[in-house]
């Protein structure tokens, strides 16, 4: 499968704004074709990734405050 879109942007998992932008980004951005089956498949994959991004940011944030 070839990439439809490519960007040089690499989000910082420790930056709250980058994490927030990823979490609030609608599923349609990752499945732009409008195919409902594809959107559901992407949603199943991206949902846990968004939750993990928040967990990792929060863990790093708390550890940074302890240091």
C-alpha positions in Angstrom: 0.0 0.0 0.0 1.4 3.4 -0.9 1.1 6.5 1.2 -1.4 9.0 0.1 -0.1 11.8 2.3 3.4 12.3 3.8 4.6 14.9 6.1 7.9 15.8 7.6 6.2 16.6 10.9 7.0 14.3 13.8 4.8 14.9 16.8 6.5 15.1 20.1 4.9 12.6 22.5 5.9 14.7 25.5 4.3 17.9 24.1 0.8 18.4 25.4 -0.3 20.3 22.2 1.0 17.6 19.9 -0.8 14.9 21.9 -4.0 16.9 22.1 -3.9 17.6 18.4 -3.6 13.8 17.7 -6.4 12.9 20.2 -8.8 15.5 18.8 -8.1 14.7 15.2 -11.2 13.1 13.6 -11.0 9.5 12.3 -11.9 10.8 8.8 -8.4 12.4 8.5 -6.9 8.9 8.7 -9.6 7.3 6.4 -10.5 10.0 4.0 -12.1 7.8 1.3 -15.5 7.9 2.9 -15.8 4.1 2.9 -17.6 3.2 6.2 -15.9 -0.1 6.5 -12.5 1.5 6.2 -13.5 4.2 8.7 -14.5 1.6 11.3 -11.3 -0.3 10.8 -9.2 2.8 11.3 -11.3 3.8 14.3 -10.6 0.4 15.9 -6.9 0.9 15.5 -6.6 4.6 16.2 -8.8 4.6 19.4 -6.3 2.6 21.5 -3.4 4.5 20.0 -4.9 7.8 21.1 -5.5 6.4 24.6 -1.9 5.2 24.8 -0.6 8.6 23.6 -2.5 10.3 26.5 -1.2 7.7 29.0 2.4 8.1 27.9 2.2 11.9 28.0 0.6 11.9 31.5 3.3 9.4 32.8 6.1 11.6 31.4 4.4 14.7 32.8 4.1 13.3 36.3 7.6 11.9 36.2 8.9 15.4 35.1 7.3 17.0 38.1 8.9 14.6 40.5 12.4 15.3 39.2 
